Every structure is written in structure tokens, then in C-alpha cells.
Amino acid sequence: MHTLPLFDAPRPDAHGAAFEAWLEDQRAMGLLQRTGSIQVYRDMWGGFTAWCLGQSPVVRLTDLTVNDLQAFQAARMGKKSADLSLSPRHALRLLRLIDRVLNHMAAQQGEPPNTAAADCIAAQPEVRFAEAADADPMPDFLSVSEARQLIAFVSQARPRPSASGVPRDAGASLSWQMLRNRASVALQLGGGLTPADVRALTLSSPTVHGGRVRDRPWKLDVPGNGNSPGRETPIAPWAGELLHHWLQVRSDVKIPGPHLFPSTRTGKPWSKNAQYLAAKGVLEEAGVDSRDGGSYRLRHTFVLRQLRRGTSPEQVARWLGIEPEAMGRYARLIATPEDVV
């Protein structure tokens, strides 16, 4: 004869269901798209869920307390990274994730949220300030004068649109490789691309139709990779003009293959080291500091330019192919108005 349990048993899938519901809404809002980031969140939540279900009694999300979370942290502290140790920064990320899922679950159920995760963060200074300025260096970027100097330099490689009767080969003193180098740097500064993005671009990446200037590229379809999906990002008008000229020259030289910026005249892909040296060389020719090749300084400059123009951090994150949380590192740099390049 079967008897009913004295208390309702927790659903074994309740933790997973809460996470998946939160994840679905994040995807729908365009706030979480990268495959790699989603997997990181799944792994973090999976470890937390396994601990909750392994307790006796099982730790329910609705009943979760600060003591529970501190016990979870204690069980994970001191382990090696391969064993998913909770460093203060990792603990902060996980507690933030738990807090977001709890808030989402409460909103769906019309109930007050469980604040255990937020309270746990507040109670631990070493966790709360794990991403403070001294632990998260500010991004390095070009000054306004450096950016203007670089834009003027790379733009010399194309005919000026205001000049009448300027032949297409006005920059004939430049080889196609030199023009390629300048155009690729222009897209890093004018579109926020990483070096890997530049090498991945194809001839179908530039979008011409629908822009303000006829037949001029105004945005790029950046191919996805194993860590992030494809995305679209706008490019500055001056960068679009230089890209337009590069496409004309590339066609005149009759370079085969799909790569927007090939390595050789036969269309071979651009290697990581060769592209790095090319970008470094352009910066040095322009008289701009070329520390570490300068590529990520260009990307950071693009971000700040967009934020100072009033673009939302969420939108800029989508253009960059990163999660919105990563935009926090730029907040300290835009506390006061500055000139926008």
C-alpha cells in the first residue's frame, strides 16, 4: 500500500527549467547569443544545480539562503581550476547568474524575488569588489589626436570624393598590399573589428545597399566562428570610403578567392602573424603608438566613440559580438564628456 509523502518533493528539473526560461528570454532580447558564453553559463549553473540536488534535503531555489550559498562556496574553495574552483571573480559571476535567474523566476510567478544571491555578494567584500579597477585594468585606446591622425593617414590611400577628375589610380604609389593594410586597419578603428574578424571577412561581408551614400559600404556581416555567431556591425563613413576603393583595386588586380583581405595575389588567406605585422606597420607609418600591434586599441576606441555618441551598451555589445556584462569596463572611461572622433 502506497502512502503520500508528508511534504511535496521538489521537482528534479526545477533548477534546469528556471535556467532555461531565463536563457530563452535573454536570447529573445538579443542579450545572450554567443555559443561559447551560453556554454559557460550552462556549466556554471550545472555545477550549482548538482550541489543543490546533492544536499539533504534538496536545496530549492525558492528556499535558497545566504547560508546555503556560503556552504556551496566553501565546498568549492581550494580546488584546482580544472575542478571548477570558485575564485572571488568566478564566485561573483556565478552569484550574479543565480540572482538573475531568481529574479526572472519570481517575475514569471508574480512573487517577490529571493535576494539570497545579492545578499551573499554584499556580505563578502572580496567577492563584491572582485572586478574593481585594480583587478580589471581600463582598456587602452587612442587619444582624439591619435585617432584623427590615423584616420587622415589611411584616408590618403583613396581618391578624395570631393575632387573632380581624380583618376582611380590616384594612389598608384601604393601597392595593393599597402592599400589592403590601410583598409583593414580602417575597419578595426571604424568598425570595432578584432584581428580575427578582419581575417575572416569575405567579399560578401560588406553591405552596400541601403546606406546614406550610394554604392558605399556602410556595414559588415562578420562571419561567426566556434565561439560566437555571425553579427552585423556598422562602419564609419570614412572607413566605408576606403573599403570601397579597396574593393575597386582588388577587382582591378583580379585577385581570386573569397577573402576580403587576402594574403597573396593568388587569394590565399591572411595569416595571423602577417596581419599583426601589417597593422603594426600602418600605425608606425601614421606616427601612432604601435604597442602590441595596436589592434585592440582600435577596437576599444570604436567602443568609446559609440558610447559617447549615446549608443546603448547593449547595442555596442551586439556589434562587437560580446556579452553586455563585458561593457562595464568602459563605464569609468565615459564618466565625463570628451571629444568624439
Secondary structure as UniProt FT lines:
FT   TURN            12..13
FT   HELIX           14..28
FT   TURN            29..30
FT   HELIX           35..54
FT   TURN            62..63
FT   HELIX           66..76
FT   TURN            77..78
FT   HELIX           81..83
FT   HELIX           88..109
FT   HELIX           116..122
FT   HELIX           125..128
FT   TURN            129..131
FT   TURN            133..135
FT   HELIX           144..155
FT   TURN            156..157
FT   TURN            161..162
FT   TURN            164..165
FT   HELIX           168..171
FT   TURN            172..173
FT   HELIX           176..191
FT   HELIX           195..200
FT   TURN            203..204
FT   STRAND          206..207
FT   TURN            209..210
FT   TURN            214..215
FT   STRAND          219..222
FT   STRAND          231..234
FT   HELIX           237..253
FT   TURN            265..266
FT   HELIX           272..286
FT   HELIX           291..293
FT   HELIX           295..308
FT   TURN            309..310
FT   HELIX           313..320
FT   HELIX           324..334
//
